[in-house]
């Protein structure tokens, strides 16, 4: 459904009404379970609250990078080119599979360190990088944004600038939504922390979720 920007608004940036309408649409889109939500849950279960929240921040940066790409014309290229979409999909799926396998391989050491009271979080830059790579290589969000964002842009204004204004709105809402999921999932993980065996199992579940997510991304086709 196309947004109805104010007809009296002729400035270079979207009107407040358009920004509000886009925020509502973004909240609905983000609330639908997708790769970022499942990845966040997987990281919360396998690595804990701190890394999950850092991953959420990195993911939001990745989405914002996609939006910048849209502003300079990358989105239509990905949407129109099957080859470009496939390359991005394979890269993103491969990285998810790698992270999932690593979480499964190291689940025992992670569980023992957590129960023993040792630090288990990855360095800040490492966690941010993981989230960023997953966010920026998520072809579904790129194609979806390429289809939705233009509906809130006034073609008579500066389109690129309008995209850059609307983009952070989506990224901030994603940050809040995914961050809430990360906190809830990490609370569930904390409940298992009193037992190394239970903690090892929940870490393995998180890894399996990421492996399943990567495999699912590989076999899914392009969204219409």
Secondary structure as UniProt FT lines:
FT   TURN            7..8
FT   HELIX           16..31
FT   HELIX           35..47
FT   HELIX           49..71
FT   TURN            72..73
FT   HELIX           74..80
FT   HELIX           82..105
FT   HELIX           107..115
FT   TURN            116..117
FT   HELIX           124..136
FT   HELIX           139..148
FT   HELIX           149..152
FT   TURN            155..156
FT   HELIX           159..191
FT   TURN            192..194
FT   HELIX           196..219
//
